[in-house]
Amino acid sequence: MNVSSRYLDVIRGQRRRGGWQFSAKTLLAILAVIAMLGSAVYWWGVQSQLTNNWIVAAAFTAILVLAPPSLTSFLIPWSPGGMLLQRINARTIGYTVVIGAALYLLYYSFEIQYSWWAAQEAVAETGLILQQVIIGIIGFIIIPALLWTPVTSEELFEQVRQAHLVRRYELQTQADIAILRATLLRAQEKTLRGFANLTIQEREELAGVMRGLVKGIDQTLRDISESVRTVSGATIPFSSLEDNEDIRGYLEYISESLTESTLLSHSGGQAESRSVQAYDDQRFDDSGYEGQRLRPGRSW
Amino acid sequence: MDTYHFSTSRRLSERDLFDLADALALHLHETLGSRVYLLARADVAQLIEQFVDDLLIEDQQDVAWIVWHLFQEACEWELRG
């Protein structure tokens, strides 16, 4: 409802005055901030030992603090919208790159932390290296990743809308192709029988099929053009096949040929109907079919 | 953009319908609290009947629909929050 409502304003006002609630997620957010500050201190300690160039060390620290949680957040969606987004993006190249980069950063973090904890005498003696590393990965990477949303709600909505349009376009195209295939098969079946053996209505139908096929291709191309314009905003120049003079000429020729033969068949109506009847009697007889189809001396 | 249609018949104008529905929604919410979110449209129609029985049947139905819709929107708002 677009019209503003006093009732809804009151409800929203009550909701805003409802106050702030301390939830487990809030606690997790506080923990994530603390963990990331700890992560920054930890990685600065490691990276500053590896190089004397403090700019490079700072850049690597920033990468190792921010990149693993942000990339991992794409892999562990925590909302129905996130799950849907993951399914939609699962087969894109970008998602494969994200998976690869996230896994490598997790591996790197694991290796460095393992070496670091192994160098701590107390931990090495008690054999708690792996446990410490896992806790470090949970705190430094998993908890921040759980709290970060890969995309905003608007971006999520847009991506889902695009995926829906693409799916709709695919189904639409499949349906169009199925209809065209059925029409073509029917036309083929009639052609195999031979034009001379077709009834007047069937000849007219065949002429219609020729035009219908071109129209169907036109319609599908127009739909594709429209779908692409809706999804990407880019306008694809569309030229109708029916507007093409050559194709229009061919269609008219076919149509005229069939119509002329129809007119001829009117003059020899008795013979024609006999031929059709004879064909109908033999159409299921395989041995006679070839002879019937290739029977010479029939003009149409 | 908010738009209104004005009536030239005996029916209520769109603005009047929304104002009436707003007032009735507020009244029912004050009386029943958040239980209004669970009401079916027929229940809403029954609850507001005494306030709208002098209106045309079509207007009565429209007001019931709008009140019910307002409750659903308020419910969605609460769930989102």
Chai-1 contact restraints between the chains, C-beta under 6 A:
chainA,res_idxA,chainB,res_idxB,connection_type,confidence,min_distance_angstrom,max_distance_angstrom,comment,restraint_id
A,V3,B,D2,contact,1.0,0.0,6.0,A-B,restraint_1
A,V3,B,F18,contact,1.0,0.0,6.0,A-B,restraint_2
A,S5,B,D22,contact,1.0,0.0,6.0,A-B,restraint_3
A,S5,B,L70,contact,1.0,0.0,6.0,A-B,restraint_4
A,R6,B,D22,contact,1.0,0.0,6.0,A-B,restraint_5
A,Y7,B,D22,contact,1.0,0.0,6.0,A-B,restraint_6
A,Y7,B,A25,contact,1.0,0.0,6.0,A-B,restraint_7
A,Y7,B,L26,contact,1.0,0.0,6.0,A-B,restraint_8
A,Y7,B,L70,contact,1.0,0.0,6.0,A-B,restraint_9
A,L8,B,A74,contact,1.0,0.0,6.0,A-B,restraint_10
A,I11,B,A74,contact,1.0,0.0,6.0,A-B,restraint_11
A,R15,B,G81,contact,1.0,0.0,6.0,A-B,restraint_12
